[in-house]
Amino acid sequence: MSGHSKWATTKHKKAAIDAKRGKLFARLIKNIEVAARTGGADPAGNPTLYDAIQKAKKNSVPADNIDRAVKRASGAEAGGADWATIAYEAYGPGGVAVLIECLTDNKNRSASDVRIAVTRNGGQMADVGSVARLFNRKGVVKVEAHGAKPATEDDVLEATLDAGAEDVRDDGDVITVISEPNDLVEVRKAVQEAGFDYEEAEVGFVPTFTQAITDKTTAEKLFKVLDALEDLDDVQNVYSNEDIPDDILAQLDEE
């Protein structure tokens, strides 16, 4: 997972300044709408909404956009879509397992777009359950290693262990804390109380094992699939289990 974590972190930084900014904003707004519709429009009583709003703010989504998303979800403003969550499963080059989460108002469109993105870029769709069983649903908090208060793996472990942290790992620019989904809020609060900055806190999927990628060509083909999926409007999250050595990642970053 370490290789993918570093790649995801790099892409997260680029997202604020490249052409994908609009897509990122749309995804974050969708998250806010769904969270508000599911758990209520008050962030103080809806931790999922609180974290969705914080993530949007950290990615520079305008406050007005955030407010309108909450109002649409609560019915105070017209225009809210009936979003449905659906997951697709695939294998990428090198046998990498790929789990794709979509938030969509048209499942047929999403299914078609995902299939095309996967198959046209060297991957293949998987049978239902064959990939999902390789991931566990977990709470994930990403702490900024170089925030206002620098954080080390040991610092974060000490701060979050009693709150329910199961695993803490150094992924370069972020320290990732893994917990059970029900412990996510307490872990995030422990991070805040310790004075550390965090990039995001949300429930996601963590692979139970990693698939080694040992050559640059396969890594390039894999990222072509992942990029194609992330470019789709309906796709919210892409989880994969590749493990790519730092030297290969460095070669890719140079291009």
Secondary structure, DSSP 8 states (H G I E B T S, - for coil): -HHHHHHHHHHHHHHTTSTTHHHHHHHHHHHHHHHHHHH-S-GGG-HHHHHHHHHHHHTT--HHHHHHHHHHHHTSSS-----EEEEEEEEEGGGEEEEEEEEES-HHHHHHHHHHHHHTTT-EE--TTTTGGGEEEEEEEEEETTSSS---HHHHHHHHGGGTEEEEEE-SSEEEEEE-GGGHHHHHHHHHHTT--EEEEEEEEEESS-EE--SHHHHHHHHHHHHHHHTSTTEEEEEE-EE--HHHHHHHHH-
